[in-house]
Amino acid sequence: MAVSANRLELLQIADAVAREKVIDREIVLAAMADAIQKAARSRYGSESNIRADINPKTGEIRLQRLLEVVEKAEDYSTQIPLELARDRNPDAALGDFIADPLPPMDFGRIAAQSAKQVIVQKVREAERDRQFDEFKDRVGEIVNGTVKRVEYGNVIVDLGRGEGIIRRDEMIPRENFRYGDRVRAYVYDVRREQRGPQIFLSRTHPQFMVKLFTMEVPEIYDGIIQVKSVARDPGSRAKIAVISNDSSIDPVGACVGMRGSRVQAVVGELQGEKIDIIPWSNEPANFVVNALQPAEVSKVVLDEDAERIEVVVPDEQLSLAIGRRGQNVRLASQLTGWDIDIMTEAEESERRQKEFNERTNLFMDALDVDEMVGQVLASEGFAAVEELAYVELDEIASIDGFDEETAQEIQQRAREYLERLEAEMDEKRKALGVSDELRQINGMTAQMMVALGEDGIKTIEDFAGCAADDLVGWSERKNGETKKFEGLFSKLEVSRVEAEQMIVQARLSAGWITEADLATETEEVAEDEAEQEA
């Protein structure tokens, strides 16, 4: 095949390839030009700097060898002396390139095969780039396709202009697809990889259900109803929390539809997955109660610091609240973002009695009082000796059967007990070798210093290197369950804010930071918060 062969045919081939692969015609022509350049280098020398141009209108091919203008040429295949260059172009300067026209050439069999490989490779790369650019903007959308093949449980889906994959763990359990089946899935990731763009699809992703509801419920599509959170046990059960921005529209009713038509359309697509539609609430207690439907809740106790909530249900509602294999409470926990502990009224009563007895015994031992006085203090809501030691005297004196003299005596005994405890802990702290410097930190007690010493933290520098998580603990949420990790002060009722303040004091004392650094950081935080509010 000669380079000077039918120019019209060359353009027709470029047009056909561009249409078939859905890529720009210029990319195909550039690939052809690269192929001709490669073939020309094999003819005129691989060291030659050869450029091929194809006229996009006429199909004319022009071959040129570029020669660099130098003072004195060493390699005449790539360089040209300045003197000769100025004979061709009087304005030539050092570093310029002079184009040396080459005659048309014929492709041999090997050169033609090599050119074909270059064109195929370039076109394939362009096709992959086009696919990636097209689908990277469709992450978060639902796509329709046809099953092309099934490999080791993974389903390859033909999306028309690309191929997607539904991995086995992204398919609804007990769901089978065969060649030619129509399939609808959620695009959750598109990656550019060596073998081409990989389009990852899912039918188990929580957002797949959200998008299905968006297609079925016009109010969600229009933004009148918002889907606030979703929790799924694919193929079995799901919970979805919704809220309406229009008080005249019931969000649950709109999602259910006339005679359940809307929700049934989603259930049908999800292979019969049961869906609980929950009204969302910004009150955590109300939201958790709604999320545990259909179980009835009699009492809720919130622990905001630990992001934990205790739910008390009637004895006969326990199995309903927990659900089969813990499914109901697990989904409710995922939906709300709170750890949920469920107990019956009988279990709660037993636990309260146990806590009451423990507090009574604590007051009896610490204050050296009889059982009746200990029970009275426990029943009034006092939970620790510290509360009795530092509470207003009137609060103790106002208890039935107590007078001011009794209140003073109880408070005096409480303070003496705490002083004895502090002295014991201080001795233990000294035995552990914990530095007196740590006493300078506001809020630091001997009990805290003992906890630090037992962990090898003995100086201001040691303490300055701690993080708040080390002191008060932290939690990690995985698969809808939260795992708690204890800190050194977890049993001493120290808040995260207090722990952070103590660490900052230690870093100031150790000279790690200055007051100026602290002021600058405070200003930056304030500016960030202002920007977020704006």
BADREN-11858 format. One record per residue (C-alpha): chain; x, y, z. Coordinates in steps of 0.001 Angstrom, whole numbers, plus 500000, padded with zeros to 6 digits. Layout:
% BADREN-11858
A, X, Y, Z
...
***
This chain:
% BADREN-11858
A, 500000, 500000, 500000
A, 501547, 503328, 499006
A, 501358, 506411, 501145
A, 500193, 508350, 498142
A, 497314, 505917, 497631
A, 493718, 506987, 497364
A, 493433, 510066, 499558
A, 489646, 509945, 499589
A, 489754, 506354, 500819
A, 492029, 507399, 503692
A, 489527, 510022, 504867
A, 486629, 507580, 504481
A, 488432, 505051, 506693
A, 489076, 507760, 509318
A, 485394, 508780, 509249
A, 484199, 505161, 509575
A, 486496, 504394, 512533
A, 485513, 507654, 514263
A, 481809, 506855, 513917
A, 482176, 503231, 514995
A, 484277, 504008, 518102
A, 482469, 507293, 518863
A, 485695, 509312, 518978
A, 486849, 512471, 517236
A, 487919, 512166, 513596
A, 491035, 514241, 514417
A, 492171, 511556, 516876
A, 491960, 508886, 514166
A, 493869, 511047, 511671
A, 496538, 511752, 514328
A, 496852, 507996, 514940
A, 497318, 507426, 511203
A, 499955, 510150, 511096
A, 501804, 508500, 514028
A, 501711, 505171, 512193
A, 503161, 506738, 509032
A, 505884, 508432, 511115
A, 506841, 505098, 512678
A, 507010, 503411, 509271
A, 509043, 506292, 507850
A, 511572, 506071, 510701
A, 512133, 502385, 509918
A, 512886, 503438, 506307
A, 514986, 506587, 506891
A, 516551, 505689, 510251
A, 515114, 505482, 513744
A, 517293, 508389, 514898
A, 515623, 510731, 512371
A, 513069, 513251, 513609
A, 510294, 512649, 511069
A, 506899, 514319, 511042
A, 503885, 513207, 509002
A, 500921, 515510, 508345
A, 497566, 514464, 506893
A, 495414, 517212, 505421
A, 491960, 516654, 507017
A, 490191, 518065, 503937
A, 492099, 516534, 501000
A, 493747, 513522, 502648
A, 497152, 514581, 501274
A, 500078, 513148, 503229
A, 503243, 515181, 503653
A, 506455, 513683, 505071
A, 509177, 515907, 506491
A, 512439, 515374, 508330
A, 513132, 518039, 510963
A, 516750, 519141, 511253
A, 517956, 521163, 514229
A, 520029, 524244, 513400
A, 523424, 524034, 515126
A, 526767, 525825, 514795
A, 528542, 522715, 513519
A, 526628, 519558, 512597
A, 527818, 516214, 513942
A, 524889, 514071, 512753
A, 523490, 515183, 509400
A, 520369, 513002, 509845
A, 519152, 515185, 512720
A, 521209, 518399, 512470
A, 522046, 521089, 509925
A, 524819, 523691, 510146
A, 523716, 527285, 510581
A, 525401, 528253, 507307
A, 523389, 525766, 505220
A, 520199, 526546, 507129
A, 520476, 530236, 506231
A, 520742, 529297, 502560
A, 517228, 527875, 502890
A, 515870, 530400, 505375
A, 517771, 533652, 505938
A, 516027, 534128, 509330
A, 517184, 530742, 510709
A, 518755, 530861, 514194
A, 520482, 528361, 516442
A, 517940, 525961, 517976
A, 515393, 526366, 515147
A, 514256, 523435, 513049
A, 514388, 523230, 509269
A, 511844, 520975, 507520
A, 513424, 518749, 504908
A, 510718, 517289, 502586
A, 510833, 513526, 501994
A, 509511, 511664, 498940
A, 506389, 509449, 499245
A, 507175, 505934, 500352
A, 505656, 502488, 499930
A, 504690, 500376, 502922
A, 506203, 496931, 503063
A, 504272, 494079, 504696
A, 506024, 494499, 508056
A, 505747, 498287, 507988
A, 502033, 498065, 507133
A, 501433, 495615, 509992
A, 503337, 497884, 512394
A, 501338, 500895, 511226
A, 498098, 498996, 511771
A, 499123, 498157, 515365
A, 499908, 501808, 516085
A, 496527, 502921, 514725
A, 494636, 500228, 516661
A, 496489, 501107, 519879
A, 495891, 504857, 519531
A, 492216, 504362, 518681
A, 491794, 501990, 521637
A, 493368, 504526, 523995
A, 491112, 507264, 522639
A, 488074, 504997, 523061
A, 489068, 504262, 526686
A, 489518, 507972, 527416
A, 486108, 508674, 525915
A, 484479, 505946, 528029
A, 486138, 507194, 531217
A, 485164, 510836, 530549
A, 481591, 509786, 529820
A, 481029, 507565, 532861
A, 483086, 509413, 535510
A, 480348, 512061, 535533
A, 477660, 509388, 535950
A, 478820, 508147, 539357
A, 475747, 508200, 541586
A, 473323, 507482, 538748
A, 471281, 504421, 537818
A, 472135, 502855, 534446
A, 470366, 500233, 532363
A, 472180, 497533, 530475
A, 472147, 493985, 529135
A, 473968, 491047, 530664
A, 476893, 490244, 528357
A, 478394, 487372, 530326
A, 478761, 485934, 533827
A, 482273, 485209, 535137
A, 482783, 483477, 538498
A, 479586, 485006, 539845
A, 480434, 488510, 538578
A, 478052, 489929, 535986
A, 479473, 491882, 533029
A, 476893, 494389, 531775
A, 476834, 495961, 528308
A, 475993, 499649, 528820
A, 476016, 500525, 525127
A, 479146, 502683, 525068
A, 480991, 500721, 527719
A, 480990, 497681, 529972
A, 480225, 497652, 533692
A, 480735, 494948, 536277
A, 478471, 493906, 539129
A, 480675, 491964, 541506
A, 479222, 489022, 543351
A, 479144, 490911, 546695
A, 477292, 493823, 545038
A, 474403, 491602, 543905
A, 471245, 490931, 545885
A, 471448, 487462, 547509
A, 469807, 484629, 545549
A, 469666, 486846, 542443
A, 470666, 485164, 539174
A, 471275, 486761, 535796
A, 471738, 485093, 532433
A, 472978, 486261, 529055
A, 470639, 488813, 527496
A, 468787, 489753, 530726
A, 468019, 493421, 531216
A, 469559, 494804, 534412
A, 469390, 498071, 536281
A, 472213, 499068, 538658
A, 473838, 501961, 540511
A, 477207, 503360, 539353
A, 479254, 503725, 542551
A, 482778, 504016, 541141
A, 484636, 504554, 537843
A, 488390, 503964, 537790
A, 490989, 504463, 535091
A, 493029, 501241, 535005
A, 495668, 499697, 532733
A, 493154, 497543, 530897
A, 490762, 500445, 530405
A, 488133, 502250, 532478
A, 486429, 500010, 535036
A, 482787, 500860, 535738
A, 481669, 499348, 539035
A, 477952, 498766, 539477
A, 475946, 497788, 542541
A, 472456, 496564, 543367
A, 473100, 496410, 547136
A, 474287, 500006, 547646
A, 471922, 502037, 549901
A, 471864, 504837, 547320
A, 470481, 502395, 544710
A, 467267, 502303, 546705
A, 467292, 506097, 547119
A, 467588, 506569, 543347
A, 464765, 504095, 542735
A, 462521, 506072, 545082
A, 463585, 509277, 543303
A, 462392, 507754, 540004
A, 459085, 506564, 541492
A, 458222, 509514, 543770
A, 457953, 512886, 541970
A, 458064, 514745, 545312
A, 461575, 513391, 545989
A, 462699, 514262, 542451
A, 461359, 517815, 542899
A, 463050, 518193, 546299
A, 459822, 518546, 548266
A, 460639, 515337, 550164
A, 464203, 514540, 551258
A, 465690, 511138, 551961
A, 467782, 511750, 555089
A, 469259, 508286, 555676
A, 469056, 504689, 554485
A, 469940, 501296, 555950
A, 469752, 498050, 553981
A, 470062, 494351, 554534
A, 470029, 493580, 550775
A, 467342, 491182, 549652
A, 465757, 491009, 553099
A, 464809, 494313, 554699
A, 465530, 498034, 554542
A, 464668, 501235, 556398
A, 464542, 504679, 554798
A, 464054, 507944, 556703
A, 462237, 510771, 554911
A, 461159, 514325, 555728
A, 458909, 516773, 553893
A, 459777, 520432, 553298
A, 456047, 521097, 552810
A, 453913, 520635, 555924
A, 450878, 519801, 553774
A, 452562, 516704, 552276
A, 452940, 513504, 554281
A, 456419, 512140, 553372
A, 455603, 508544, 554325
A, 452300, 508515, 552455
A, 453874, 510047, 549337
A, 456571, 507344, 549276
A, 454033, 504553, 549809
A, 451747, 505819, 547047
A, 448157, 504934, 546218
A, 447559, 501399, 547543
A, 451307, 501023, 547920
A, 451986, 501370, 544190
A, 455153, 503446, 544528
A, 456864, 501416, 547220
A, 455842, 498158, 545525
A, 457605, 499240, 542334
A, 460830, 499634, 544340
A, 460243, 496363, 546230
A, 459788, 494551, 542907
A, 463117, 495851, 541585
A, 464846, 494801, 544844
A, 463587, 491199, 544638
A, 460946, 491528, 547362
A, 463072, 493415, 549917
A, 460727, 494678, 552669
A, 461006, 498435, 553159
A, 460088, 500382, 556323
A, 459529, 504070, 555532
A, 460323, 506121, 558641
A, 459511, 509803, 559340
A, 462818, 511551, 560101
A, 463200, 513705, 563230
A, 466055, 515940, 564385
A, 465322, 514781, 567940
A, 467473, 511647, 568398
A, 465076, 510036, 570885
A, 462052, 510462, 568585
A, 464027, 509309, 565552
A, 465204, 506126, 567311
A, 461653, 505361, 568467
A, 460429, 505764, 564860
A, 463310, 503675, 563512
A, 462449, 500725, 565780
A, 458965, 500392, 564271
A, 456921, 498210, 564355
A, 458043, 497703, 567995
A, 456564, 499951, 570707
A, 458973, 501815, 573008
A, 458091, 502737, 576604
A, 461231, 504680, 577600
A, 464400, 506151, 576075
A, 467631, 507162, 577875
A, 470136, 509208, 575848
A, 473919, 509330, 576373
A, 475074, 512004, 573916
A, 478776, 511844, 574845
A, 478990, 508132, 574006
A, 476441, 508421, 571142
A, 474554, 505630, 572801
A, 470872, 505264, 573502
A, 469086, 502853, 575835
A, 465611, 501800, 574796
A, 463191, 500154, 577204
A, 460378, 498088, 575683
A, 457566, 496014, 577223
A, 458571, 492372, 577790
A, 456304, 491099, 574999
A, 457815, 493623, 572495
A, 461473, 492564, 572988
A, 461675, 490027, 570142
A, 459889, 492432, 567776
A, 462260, 495293, 568647
A, 465375, 493158, 568173
A, 464060, 491425, 565055
A, 465152, 488172, 563504
A, 468883, 487696, 564149
A, 469012, 491279, 565469
A, 468026, 492692, 562083
A, 465552, 495352, 563242
A, 467789, 496940, 565875
A, 470850, 496696, 563600
A, 469103, 498537, 560759
A, 467708, 501112, 563200
A, 471239, 501719, 564504
A, 472610, 502166, 560955
A, 469722, 504486, 560061
A, 470080, 506767, 563097
A, 473857, 506582, 563629
A, 473330, 505768, 567323
A, 474294, 502623, 569209
A, 471056, 501161, 570557
A, 470816, 499003, 573673
A, 467448, 497322, 574089
A, 466183, 496002, 577416
A, 462842, 494997, 578866
A, 461076, 496869, 581639
A, 461936, 494028, 584034
A, 465645, 494182, 583125
A, 465680, 497956, 583542
A, 464024, 497705, 586950
A, 466584, 495121, 588035
A, 469475, 497271, 586815
A, 468138, 500381, 588561
A, 467829, 498425, 591802
A, 471421, 497194, 591439
A, 472712, 500753, 590841
A, 470690, 501990, 593831
A, 472244, 499329, 596074
A, 475763, 500154, 594815
A, 475304, 503867, 595567
A, 473848, 503069, 599003
A, 476854, 500910, 599890
A, 479234, 503592, 598574
A, 477716, 506255, 600857
A, 477649, 503862, 603826
A, 481357, 503051, 603448
A, 482591, 506541, 602539
A, 480515, 508572, 605025
A, 480269, 505979, 607787
A, 476446, 506235, 607936
A, 473760, 503602, 608389
A, 471814, 501950, 605567
A, 468784, 504209, 605886
A, 470810, 507415, 605398
A, 472663, 505825, 602478
A, 469354, 504865, 600835
A, 467910, 508366, 601350
A, 470950, 509991, 599668
A, 470844, 507487, 596781
A, 467101, 507992, 596268
A, 467610, 511795, 596095
A, 469723, 511311, 592969
A, 473239, 511665, 594407
A, 475545, 509344, 592459
A, 479015, 510155, 593822
A, 480703, 511377, 597012
A, 482068, 514393, 595071
A, 478508, 515643, 594575
A, 477860, 515617, 598325
A, 481190, 517319, 599077
A, 480713, 520319, 596766
A, 476942, 520724, 596395
A, 475147, 523663, 598016
A, 474437, 522838, 601675
A, 470756, 523733, 601225
A, 470292, 520829, 598794
A, 471251, 518314, 601469
A, 469426, 520157, 604271
A, 466185, 520223, 602228
A, 465948, 516402, 602244
A, 463096, 515149, 604476
A, 464432, 514197, 607906
A, 467680, 516160, 607482
A, 468482, 519488, 609171
A, 471322, 521917, 608591
A, 473527, 520339, 611260
A, 473106, 516876, 609664
A, 473845, 518322, 606219
A, 477050, 519958, 607500
A, 478170, 516692, 609095
A, 477524, 514701, 605869
A, 479355, 517260, 603746
A, 482281, 517344, 606195
A, 482591, 513537, 606110
A, 482434, 513563, 602294
A, 485285, 516067, 602074
A, 487374, 514135, 604594
A, 486836, 510949, 602572
A, 487974, 512664, 599374
A, 491034, 514094, 601144
A, 491983, 510616, 602415
A, 491484, 509171, 598924
A, 493578, 511970, 597383
A, 496377, 511373, 599939
A, 496400, 507629, 599200
A, 496511, 508257, 595474
A, 499268, 510854, 595923
A, 501431, 508287, 597724
A, 500789, 505805, 594938
A, 501592, 508482, 592372
A, 504949, 509198, 594025
A, 505743, 505492, 594159
A, 505126, 505335, 590378
A, 507566, 508230, 589837
A, 505038, 510670, 588379
A, 506448, 514224, 588372
A, 505039, 516956, 590655
A, 504942, 519216, 587563
A, 501727, 517561, 586431
A, 500050, 519074, 589508
A, 500284, 522474, 587778
A, 497721, 521454, 585177
A, 494215, 522673, 586043
A, 491836, 519807, 586783
A, 494592, 517221, 587288
A, 493938, 514956, 590312
A, 496112, 512392, 592039
A, 493798, 509660, 590722
A, 494449, 510858, 587163
A, 498190, 510985, 587809
A, 498127, 507360, 589056
A, 496338, 506321, 585843
A, 499008, 508147, 583818
A, 501863, 506630, 585844
A, 500536, 503114, 585374
A, 500765, 503723, 581622
A, 504325, 505105, 581803
A, 503380, 508794, 581450
A, 505389, 510542, 584192
A, 506440, 514022, 583011
A, 504950, 517140, 581452
A, 506631, 516201, 578144
A, 505113, 512717, 578268
A, 501657, 514156, 578885
A, 502103, 516843, 576196
A, 502592, 514032, 573654
A, 499176, 512542, 574441
A, 496053, 512965, 572329
A, 492514, 513377, 573656
A, 491702, 509861, 572399
A, 494455, 508456, 574648
A, 492769, 509977, 577686
A, 489020, 509618, 577116
A, 488990, 506783, 574544
A, 487513, 506655, 571067
A, 485055, 504691, 568982
A, 485176, 503159, 565512
A, 482047, 502439, 563475
A, 482138, 499493, 561088
A, 479287, 497608, 559399
A, 476726, 499559, 561410
A, 478283, 498599, 564754
A, 480365, 500848, 566983
A, 483351, 499472, 568865
A, 484490, 501427, 571944
A, 488117, 501736, 573007
A, 488883, 502742, 576596
A, 491156, 505690, 577487
A, 493265, 506295, 580584
A, 490584, 508577, 582110
A, 487522, 506647, 580866
A, 486471, 505697, 584427
A, 487129, 509152, 585888
A, 484319, 511099, 584170
A, 486594, 513472, 582218
A, 485038, 515030, 579104
A, 486856, 515333, 575780
A, 486904, 519137, 576047
A, 488511, 518974, 579514
A, 491101, 516464, 578253
A, 492006, 518720, 575294
A, 492376, 521748, 577588
A, 494712, 519804, 579910
A, 496874, 518666, 576974
A, 497133, 522270, 575683
A, 498282, 523411, 579142
A, 500948, 520686, 579162
A, 502214, 521718, 575711
A, 502426, 525359, 576830
A, 504373, 524343, 579952
A, 506700, 522113, 577912
A, 507368, 524977, 575466
A, 505972, 523070, 572476
A, 503622, 525939, 571649
A, 503254, 529573, 572713
A, 500264, 531727, 573634
A, 500694, 533484, 570265
A, 500403, 530142, 568427
A, 497256, 529407, 570387
A, 495714, 532795, 569582
A, 496501, 532368, 565857
A, 494929, 528887, 565788
A, 491820, 530195, 567589
A, 491447, 532985, 564999
A, 491798, 530519, 562099
A, 489144, 528226, 563599
A, 486795, 531187, 564073
A, 487330, 532268, 560439
A, 486638, 528730, 559159
A, 483424, 528555, 561185
A, 482341, 531968, 559869
A, 482969, 530842, 556264
A, 480960, 527662, 556799
A, 478041, 529629, 558241
A, 478206, 532072, 555308
***
